[in-house]
């Protein structure tokens, strides 16, 4: 029996040592990735200040989900506390927060490249959803942010916690979106706003971060296990839906049978889309090939 206990103690010590060593590796790998600097050379962004542009930017700020992470007036907020994975906090973007040091082009880099001051990679910034956001739409959002009154709000700092570092080291957690984005300079032009598949595809890019590149649904990367998965948006799951059902869901948060959408679905933000935008989005999604998938 003594030999058994001795063996078990030895095995436990080996496992603990291995865990400590792997965590040290995860810490090192995360810090190395955070130390990389990205050179973004997009052309300077023109920033109109006319009232229609600011009004359009105000609507996009909500409809594109910016307010969900940064607050309704860009004052910053806690997005969610993921326990041992990370704490996600949207910083104050006004002149009372980090906005005081950011130019329009700095903000554009953050939005479309996931790159912050000095070329550093931003953590958990959903830039893959916005990497092809048109120049005019990007400029309108930034013009609106810069028009907002100064806020003194000081949200807590974002935290990458131990499990988040381990998952990143195992390539299971997209911690730094800048790693996967094409940073080559290019002009980005949105399709003409109309009820077309092309415009619907452009609008749908902001849905990919949650619903997946093929829109078949998934567990949203980086969220705690208890977070419900994003739904399948292909015809395999929406075959009995109509365009009116889809519009009602985005306007009211309710399915055709009256059940409420997942509480993490940002339908209040998407309700700010116009009827034509929703119609274009539906036209694109309803034309996707059906993918049989039950997100877990």
VEXDREN-2710 file (C-alpha; in Angstrom, 1 decimal):
% VEXDREN-2710
k/r/px/py/pz
1/UNK/0.0/0.0/0.0
2/UNK/2.9/2.4/0.8
3/UNK/4.3/1.8/-2.6
4/UNK/1.0/2.6/-4.2
5/UNK/0.6/5.8/-2.3
6/UNK/4.2/6.7/-3.2
7/UNK/3.5/6.0/-6.9
8/UNK/0.3/8.1/-6.8
9/UNK/2.1/11.0/-5.1
10/UNK/4.9/10.8/-7.7
11/UNK/2.4/10.7/-10.6
12/UNK/0.5/13.7/-9.1
13/UNK/3.7/15.7/-8.8
14/UNK/4.6/14.9/-12.4
15/UNK/1.1/16.0/-13.6
16/UNK/1.3/19.2/-11.5
17/UNK/4.8/20.0/-12.9
18/UNK/3.6/19.3/-16.4
19/UNK/0.6/21.7/-15.9
20/UNK/2.8/24.4/-14.5
21/UNK/5.2/24.0/-17.4
22/UNK/2.4/24.1/-20.0
23/UNK/0.9/27.2/-18.3
24/UNK/4.3/28.9/-18.4
25/UNK/4.4/28.1/-22.1
26/UNK/0.9/29.5/-22.6
27/UNK/1.9/32.7/-20.8
28/UNK/5.0/33.0/-22.9
29/UNK/3.1/32.4/-26.2
30/UNK/0.4/34.9/-25.3
31/UNK/2.9/37.6/-24.4
32/UNK/4.9/36.9/-27.6
33/UNK/1.7/37.4/-29.6
34/UNK/0.8/40.5/-27.8
35/UNK/4.3/41.9/-28.5
36/UNK/3.9/41.7/-32.3
37/UNK/3.4/45.0/-34.0
38/UNK/1.3/45.3/-37.2
39/UNK/2.0/47.9/-39.9
40/UNK/-1.3/49.1/-41.4
41/UNK/-1.0/51.5/-44.3
42/UNK/-4.6/52.2/-45.4
43/UNK/-5.2/55.4/-47.2
44/UNK/-6.3/58.3/-44.9
45/UNK/-10.0/58.3/-44.1
46/UNK/-12.0/61.3/-45.1
47/UNK/-14.3/62.3/-42.2
48/UNK/-17.4/64.2/-43.2
49/UNK/-19.1/66.2/-40.4
50/UNK/-22.5/67.0/-42.0
51/UNK/-25.7/66.2/-40.2
52/UNK/-26.9/63.4/-42.5
53/UNK/-23.5/61.6/-42.1
54/UNK/-23.6/61.9/-38.3
55/UNK/-27.2/60.6/-38.2
56/UNK/-26.2/57.7/-40.4
57/UNK/-23.2/57.0/-38.2
58/UNK/-25.3/57.1/-35.1
59/UNK/-27.6/54.4/-36.5
60/UNK/-24.7/52.3/-37.7
61/UNK/-23.0/52.6/-34.2
62/UNK/-26.0/50.8/-32.8
63/UNK/-26.9/48.5/-35.7
64/UNK/-23.4/47.2/-36.2
65/UNK/-23.1/46.3/-32.5
66/UNK/-20.6/49.0/-31.4
67/UNK/-22.9/50.1/-28.6
68/UNK/-23.3/46.6/-27.3
69/UNK/-19.6/46.6/-26.3
70/UNK/-18.8/50.3/-25.8
71/UNK/-22.1/51.6/-24.4
72/UNK/-24.8/53.7/-26.0
73/UNK/-22.7/56.8/-25.9
74/UNK/-19.3/55.1/-26.4
75/UNK/-18.6/55.6/-22.7
76/UNK/-17.3/52.0/-22.2
77/UNK/-18.8/49.1/-20.3
78/UNK/-18.3/45.6/-19.0
79/UNK/-19.4/43.2/-21.9
80/UNK/-19.2/40.0/-19.9
81/UNK/-17.1/38.3/-17.3
82/UNK/-15.9/34.9/-18.6
83/UNK/-14.6/33.6/-15.3
84/UNK/-11.3/31.8/-15.8
85/UNK/-11.2/32.7/-19.5
86/UNK/-11.2/36.4/-19.6
87/UNK/-13.1/39.6/-18.6
88/UNK/-14.2/41.5/-21.7
89/UNK/-14.5/45.3/-21.4
90/UNK/-15.2/47.8/-24.1
91/UNK/-13.1/50.9/-23.4
92/UNK/-14.4/54.5/-23.3
93/UNK/-14.1/55.8/-26.8
94/UNK/-14.9/59.5/-26.0
95/UNK/-12.4/62.2/-25.4
96/UNK/-12.7/61.4/-21.7
97/UNK/-11.2/57.9/-22.4
98/UNK/-8.9/56.5/-25.1
99/UNK/-10.6/58.6/-27.8
100/UNK/-8.6/61.6/-26.8
101/UNK/-5.5/60.0/-28.3
102/UNK/-7.0/58.4/-31.3
103/UNK/-7.3/59.9/-34.8
104/UNK/-9.9/58.9/-37.3
105/UNK/-7.3/56.6/-38.9
106/UNK/-6.4/55.1/-35.5
107/UNK/-10.1/54.2/-35.0
108/UNK/-10.4/52.8/-38.5
109/UNK/-7.4/50.5/-37.8
110/UNK/-9.0/49.3/-34.6
111/UNK/-12.4/48.6/-36.3
112/UNK/-11.2/46.9/-39.5
113/UNK/-7.8/45.5/-38.5
114/UNK/-8.0/44.8/-34.8
115/UNK/-4.9/47.0/-34.4
116/UNK/-4.4/49.6/-31.7
117/UNK/-2.0/52.3/-30.9
118/UNK/1.6/51.6/-31.9
119/UNK/0.5/48.7/-34.0
120/UNK/-0.4/46.5/-31.0
121/UNK/-3.0/43.8/-31.6
122/UNK/-6.3/44.4/-29.8
123/UNK/-7.8/41.6/-27.7
124/UNK/-11.2/40.2/-28.6
125/UNK/-12.0/43.1/-30.9
126/UNK/-14.4/41.6/-33.5
127/UNK/-12.6/43.1/-36.5
128/UNK/-13.0/40.0/-38.7
129/UNK/-16.7/41.0/-38.9
130/UNK/-15.7/44.6/-40.0
131/UNK/-12.5/44.1/-42.0
132/UNK/-14.4/44.8/-45.2
133/UNK/-16.6/47.6/-43.8
134/UNK/-16.9/50.3/-46.5
135/UNK/-14.8/53.4/-46.2
136/UNK/-17.9/55.6/-46.1
137/UNK/-19.6/53.5/-43.4
138/UNK/-16.5/53.4/-41.3
139/UNK/-16.1/57.2/-41.6
140/UNK/-19.7/57.7/-40.6
141/UNK/-19.3/55.6/-37.4
142/UNK/-16.1/57.4/-36.4
143/UNK/-17.5/60.8/-37.2
144/UNK/-20.4/60.0/-34.9
145/UNK/-18.1/58.8/-32.1
146/UNK/-16.0/61.9/-32.3
147/UNK/-19.1/64.1/-32.1
148/UNK/-20.2/62.5/-28.8
149/UNK/-19.8/64.4/-25.5
150/UNK/-16.8/63.6/-23.3
151/UNK/-17.5/60.9/-20.7
152/UNK/-15.5/60.5/-17.5
153/UNK/-16.5/56.8/-17.2
154/UNK/-13.6/54.6/-16.4
155/UNK/-14.5/50.9/-17.0
156/UNK/-12.3/48.2/-15.6
157/UNK/-9.5/46.9/-17.7
158/UNK/-9.9/43.9/-20.0
159/UNK/-8.3/40.8/-18.4
160/UNK/-6.9/37.7/-20.1
161/UNK/-7.1/35.0/-17.5
162/UNK/-5.2/31.7/-17.1
163/UNK/-7.7/29.5/-19.0
164/UNK/-7.9/32.1/-21.8
165/UNK/-4.1/31.9/-22.2
166/UNK/-4.1/28.1/-22.2
167/UNK/-6.9/27.9/-24.8
168/UNK/-5.0/30.4/-26.9
169/UNK/-1.9/28.3/-26.7
170/UNK/-4.0/25.3/-27.9
171/UNK/-5.4/27.3/-30.8
172/UNK/-8.9/27.0/-29.3
173/UNK/-9.5/30.7/-28.6
174/UNK/-9.3/33.5/-31.2
175/UNK/-7.8/36.0/-28.7
176/UNK/-6.1/38.3/-31.3
177/UNK/-8.1/38.8/-34.4
178/UNK/-5.3/40.8/-36.0
179/UNK/-3.5/37.5/-36.6
180/UNK/-6.0/36.4/-39.2
181/UNK/-6.9/39.6/-41.0
182/UNK/-5.5/40.8/-44.4
183/UNK/-3.7/44.0/-43.5
184/UNK/-2.9/45.0/-47.1
185/UNK/-4.0/48.5/-47.9
186/UNK/-7.1/48.7/-50.2
187/UNK/-10.1/50.8/-50.8
188/UNK/-13.3/49.4/-49.4
189/UNK/-16.5/50.2/-51.2
190/UNK/-19.9/49.0/-50.0
191/UNK/-22.4/47.8/-52.6
192/UNK/-25.1/50.3/-53.4
193/UNK/-27.8/50.1/-50.6
194/UNK/-30.6/48.1/-52.2
195/UNK/-32.5/44.9/-51.8
196/UNK/-29.9/42.8/-53.5
197/UNK/-28.0/39.7/-52.6
198/UNK/-24.8/41.6/-53.0
199/UNK/-25.8/44.2/-50.4
200/UNK/-27.2/41.5/-48.1
201/UNK/-23.9/39.6/-48.2
202/UNK/-22.1/42.9/-47.3
203/UNK/-24.5/43.4/-44.3
204/UNK/-24.2/39.7/-43.2
205/UNK/-20.5/39.9/-42.6
206/UNK/-21.2/41.3/-39.1
207/UNK/-23.1/38.1/-38.3
208/UNK/-20.2/35.8/-39.0
209/UNK/-18.4/36.2/-35.7
210/UNK/-21.3/34.6/-33.8
211/UNK/-23.0/32.5/-36.4
212/UNK/-19.9/31.2/-38.2
213/UNK/-18.4/31.7/-41.7
214/UNK/-21.1/29.5/-43.2
215/UNK/-23.9/30.9/-41.0
216/UNK/-24.7/27.4/-39.7
217/UNK/-24.3/28.4/-36.1
218/UNK/-21.7/27.6/-33.4
219/UNK/-20.7/28.1/-29.9
220/UNK/-19.5/31.8/-30.0
221/UNK/-15.7/31.8/-29.7
222/UNK/-14.4/33.1/-26.4
223/UNK/-17.7/32.9/-24.5
224/UNK/-18.1/30.8/-21.4
225/UNK/-19.5/27.2/-21.9
226/UNK/-22.9/28.2/-20.4
227/UNK/-23.4/30.8/-23.1
228/UNK/-26.1/29.5/-25.6
229/UNK/-24.8/28.9/-29.1
230/UNK/-25.6/31.1/-32.0
231/UNK/-28.3/29.7/-34.2
232/UNK/-28.1/28.1/-37.7
233/UNK/-29.2/30.8/-40.2
234/UNK/-29.2/28.6/-43.3
235/UNK/-32.4/27.3/-44.9
236/UNK/-31.8/24.0/-43.1
237/UNK/-33.0/25.7/-39.9
238/UNK/-35.1/28.6/-41.4
239/UNK/-36.9/26.6/-44.1
240/UNK/-40.3/27.4/-42.6
241/UNK/-39.5/31.1/-42.1
242/UNK/-40.7/33.9/-44.3
243/UNK/-39.1/37.3/-44.9
244/UNK/-41.8/38.8/-42.7
245/UNK/-41.0/36.3/-39.9
246/UNK/-37.3/37.3/-40.2
247/UNK/-38.1/41.0/-40.0
248/UNK/-40.4/40.5/-37.0
249/UNK/-37.7/38.6/-35.2
250/UNK/-35.2/41.4/-35.7
251/UNK/-37.7/44.1/-34.8
252/UNK/-39.3/42.4/-31.7
253/UNK/-37.0/39.6/-30.7
254/UNK/-39.6/36.9/-31.2
255/UNK/-39.7/33.8/-33.4
256/UNK/-42.7/33.0/-35.6
257/UNK/-44.1/30.7/-32.9
258/UNK/-43.9/33.5/-30.3
259/UNK/-40.8/32.2/-28.5
260/UNK/-38.2/34.8/-27.6
261/UNK/-34.8/34.7/-29.3
262/UNK/-31.7/33.8/-27.4
263/UNK/-31.2/36.6/-24.9
264/UNK/-27.6/37.1/-26.3
265/UNK/-28.9/37.7/-29.8
266/UNK/-28.4/41.5/-30.3
267/UNK/-31.8/42.0/-32.0
268/UNK/-32.3/45.4/-30.3
269/UNK/-29.2/46.6/-32.2
270/UNK/-30.3/45.0/-35.5
271/UNK/-33.8/46.5/-35.1
272/UNK/-32.1/49.8/-36.1
273/UNK/-31.7/48.4/-39.6
274/UNK/-34.0/49.7/-42.3
275/UNK/-36.7/47.6/-43.9
276/UNK/-34.6/47.4/-47.1
277/UNK/-31.5/46.4/-45.2
278/UNK/-33.4/43.6/-43.4
279/UNK/-34.9/42.5/-46.8
280/UNK/-31.4/42.4/-48.4
281/UNK/-30.0/40.4/-45.5
282/UNK/-32.9/37.9/-45.7
283/UNK/-32.4/37.7/-49.5
284/UNK/-28.8/36.7/-49.0
285/UNK/-29.3/34.3/-46.0
286/UNK/-32.3/32.6/-47.6
287/UNK/-30.3/31.9/-50.7
288/UNK/-27.5/30.1/-48.8
289/UNK/-27.1/26.4/-49.2
290/UNK/-28.7/24.5/-46.3
291/UNK/-26.3/23.2/-43.8
292/UNK/-27.5/20.6/-41.3
293/UNK/-26.0/21.6/-38.0
294/UNK/-27.2/21.7/-34.4
295/UNK/-24.9/24.3/-32.7
296/UNK/-23.7/23.2/-29.3
END
